[in-house]
Every structure is written in C-alpha cells, then in structure tokens.
Amino acid sequence: MSHKTQDPSLKSWVEVPSHSDFPIQNLPFGIFSTDGKNTRVGVAIGEQVLDLSVLAEESFFDEVAIEDLSVFYEEALNPFIALGKEVTKAVRERISDLLNQTNSELRDNERVRKDALIPMSRVQMHMPVKVGDYTDFYSSEEHARNVGTMFRDPDNALLPNWKHLPVGYHGRASSIVVSGTDIIRPKGQTKADDAEKPTFGPSRLLDFELEMAFITGKETRMGESISTANAEEYIFGFVIFNDWSARDIQKWEYVPLGPFLAKNFASSVSPWVVTIEALEPYRVEGPKQEPEVLPYLQYEGKKNFDLNLEVAIQPEKGEGKVVCRSNFRHMYWNVNQQLAHQTVNGCNIKVGDMYASGTISGKDKDSYGSMLELSWRGTQPIQMPDGSERKFILDGDTVIMRAHAEKDGVRIGFGEVRTKVLPAK
C-alpha cells in the first residue's frame, strides 16, 4: 500500500470510460442496495459499484485493523467514518491496490469479483450519512453582493459582519434527501409589496441553490474548538448540495430570525461522498481576505478547491438546458474557516454532520448559483430550448447539479444530484 492513491498514472483493471467521474484516483464512498438485499457500503469505480461487504467477508481487509466488519452492512456511512481517518484512509488505499491493473488478487478471483462488482444501473443509492446536524453557510461574496444589491442598497450590498466571519445558520437535517428523491412544492405565507396583509398558498418563487457540503468524521466535546490548522482532521469528504429555497416565503418570514419554512422543506445531496484526500491535487488559493480576519480565522496554505460546477433544468417534456456554470474556488470563506467558526464558541460536532457552503456564484452572469440571480428577481427570464422561459422553477422541472475537478488527465467527479419538483399538495 505504498503508492499514492492520487498518482495520475494509476490505472485500474476495471474498465473506466474516458469521461467517467469515478477513476481509480477517486474511489468515493456511498450506501447502496440491490434487489432483495439490505443496504451496504460501496465504492464507485467506472460504471461499477464495488461492494465492500463482500471484500470484508472474503478477508480482503484483514491487513486493515477493523474490529467489527458490520460497519460495511450499515444504512449509513457514519459507523465506518467513525473508525477514524487512519482506518478509512487505509481502507481506501487497500481498495486502490486491489483495483490497480498490476494487482491480480481480486481481478483473477472470478468468484469474488462476480459478487463484489455490480453495474451502477442495477443499484439503488441511499442517503450516504445519517445527518445529525446541518449548518448552511453564506460564503460566496459574489452571491452575497448580488442578493444585497437586489434587496437592499447596491452601495452597501454586504452587511457589516460579512467580511469578518462566515455567516451561517442551523438548518433542518430531517429533510435532507438523496438524489432521485422527488420534492413537493412548499406552501406558506407570502406578502406582495402592495398588499395590506399576507396570503397563504404554494410558493411561486421556488429556487435551487448550487452548493457543496462537507461531512465531519470526528467528534468533539462541548467546550472544545477546532482550529483552521487541524480542521481537515475532522473533514471526511464532500457532496453536491442543492439547498432548495422558496424566495417569496423567505422574503416575508426571514426578519428578524432568518430562514425557516422557506428552507426546511427539502435539501438534496449527491449519493457519493468524495473524500478530502481525493481532492488533494485540486487545491487552489482562495480570494484575498480584506480586512484581515481575526486570529482564529487565519490560515496557511491552499484551502479552496478547483471544482467545476453546473446546473441544468430539465422540463417534464422537451429538451433541458445548462443554466449555470460556476466553480467552488469562488468561496470567500473556506471549509477550514467555516469549521473553526462553527466550533469557536465550544459547539460540539458529531460524525455525519453536514456543512453546506451557501450558494456558489462567480462574477459572470452565467456563473450565478440560483434562479434569483440568473433571472435577476424574475426580470430577466431564461429562455428554454422548447420556447418556454424560466424565472423560477416550475412543477415538473427536474434540476440536475454536477461537479468535477480535472487535472493531468484525471477527472474526479461527484456524479449528480437530480431532483424533480412535484405540485404542492
């Protein structure tokens, strides 16, 4: 297990199509099931899922010290992640070895190979983790400026605290669902600008928010804090995160305490958790932070990631369209700073907690990460290939988000998060 799992020259004996999100350098973890079998832990390779419960049963992980192999038969990755980085990294390195084209252990063991490798077309993916707590940050300067410009004063688009701390709020963990789960248009109170009082009904301004989220893999006790220097010891990996938002409900309810019904009805995530180790080659410098941040938020090194992001809208009938192309590198506040800020007051974290980035927008109009910005509050509708237009998301629309990094001929991807919107009940 001496080779580097990110070496661009690594090749697998499993066929990996040239534009696959899942080469041997990725090896993301997820929870899957097949007909008539319970959920278990898998790893994506090419167009196959590698069943880790089969490898564990057949003693392929004997050299990795795992006391209880039941972690590979769970409904969520939490027990596996809780084994700690030393173990989870060793498991990933062992899988990399087994799938390496030069290693015949699994390749030439036809009986085990047949059971262990399952075509993705035959599996159902599930929520990768049981989310105990969920925090949503607001860490893209371009997004914050756009929203501040629209709703307040262009000259004072950012509130006074924004460049001093990663603004965030605690969201609802119970309504985070995996890709492929339909969501229902939410209802709530809204109030038109010229109306005397609010009315109740389905949200008319349903929006997506293009985000990434990290998942914590290590617990702290109340009163403990995590520094920017050791934050990555606590970060297991990342998923794509669609933080659905009902803009009309939000506008009326959010003063003075912030998002509530406008956000807690649904968030959607991609099923494969890409480890922070897999993203190592794609680190980049973040934006220069001015004014200088307080000492507990200062950091060293490259803490942003060069991830290409895109959002497509697929109408129920007719052709879809990519409406946004952005990049995770645009984040003003990086994940190390987010976790340091989350815990600076002694807030304890748990394995499987999810921390979303906030909407990721770039400087160009086509890189805006929400319909609110893309259509500029509905004043500049997006034209669809079928002749229709979109100010916000309509019933029957499917929103698809994708993310990948690419360098030295290696593409590390996340698959997608795909969600269809059904009419309000």
Sequence and secondary structure as in RCSB ss.txt:
>XXXX:A:sequence
MSHKTQDPSLKSWVEVPSHSDFPIQNLPFGIFSTDGKNTRVGVAIGEQVLDLSVLAEESFFDEVAIEDLSVFYEE
ALNPFIALGKEVTKAVRERISDLLNQTNSELRDNERVRKDALIPMSRVQMHMPVKVGDYTDFYSSEEHARNVGTM
FRDPDNALLPNWKHLPVGYHGRASSIVVSGTDIIRPKGQTKADDAEKPTFGPSRLLDFELEMAFITGKETRMGES
ISTANAEEYIFGFVIFNDWSARDIQKWEYVPLGPFLAKNFASSVSPWVVTIEALEPYRVEGPKQEPEVLPYLQYE
GKKNFDLNLEVAIQPEKGEGKVVCRSNFRHMYWNVNQQLAHQTVNGCNIKVGDMYASGTISGKDKDSYGSMLELS
WRGTQPIQMPDGSERKFILDGDTVIMRAHAEKDGVRIGFGEVRTKVLPAK
>XXXX:A:secstr
  S TT TT  BSS   TT S  TTT  EEEEE TT   EEEEEETTEEEEHHHHHHTTTTTTS  S GGGGGSS
SSHHHHTT HHHHHHHHHHHHHHHBTT  TTTT HHHHHHHEEEGGG EEE SS  S EEEE   HHHHHHHHHH
HS GGG S TTTTTS  EEE  STTEEETT  EE  EEEE  TT SS EEEE SSEE BEEEEEEE S   TT  
  TTTGGGGEEEEEEEE  EEHHHHHHH TTT  STTTTT EEE S BEETTTTGGGEE     SS   GGG   
S  EE  EEEEEEE SSS  EEEEEEEGGG SS HHHHHHHHHTT     TT EEE      SSGGG SBHHHHT
TTTTS EE TTS EESS  TT EEEEEEEEEETTEEEEEEEEEEEEE   
